[in-house]
Amino acid sequence: MVEGQKSEQTENLGNHGGRASSWLAVTVMLLGTVVAGYGMTAANWTLIWIGAGVFVVGGILALVFDIFTDVVIDAPRAGLHAEDHR
């Protein structure tokens, strides 16, 4: 391969990084899960419900930000067959 040129395999790899808004929604949901989990271990119903509420807010953010449009479907990679993974 000539330096500076992309091969056919690396050209279609795509980017799975996502947008900052999508990461914000996921981070809010993760924070809610951690707070609710700590509330469960501390037997504190207030923390459990606060964590559940934060998680729901993160889910609403995910719907508003439409995080599922961040999915990148790669082109099929040449040379990979089921037999190669045995």
Residue pairs with C-beta under 8 A, 6 or more apart in sequence:
1 7
8 78
9 77
9 78
9 79
12 74
12 75
13 74
14 72
14 73
14 74
15 72
16 70
16 72
18 67
18 70
19 65
19 67
19 70
21 61
21 65
21 67
22 62
22 65
22 67
22 70
24 61
24 65
25 58
25 59
25 61
25 62
25 65
25 67
26 58
26 62
26 67
27 58
28 54
28 55
28 57
28 58
28 61
29 54
29 55
29 58
29 59
29 62
30 58
31 54
31 58
32 51
32 52
32 53
32 54
32 55
32 56
32 57
32 58
33 51
33 55
34 51
35 47
35 50
35 51
35 54
36 47
36 48
36 50
36 51
36 52
36 54
36 55
37 51
38 47
38 51
39 45
39 46
39 47
39 48
39 49
39 50
39 51
40 48
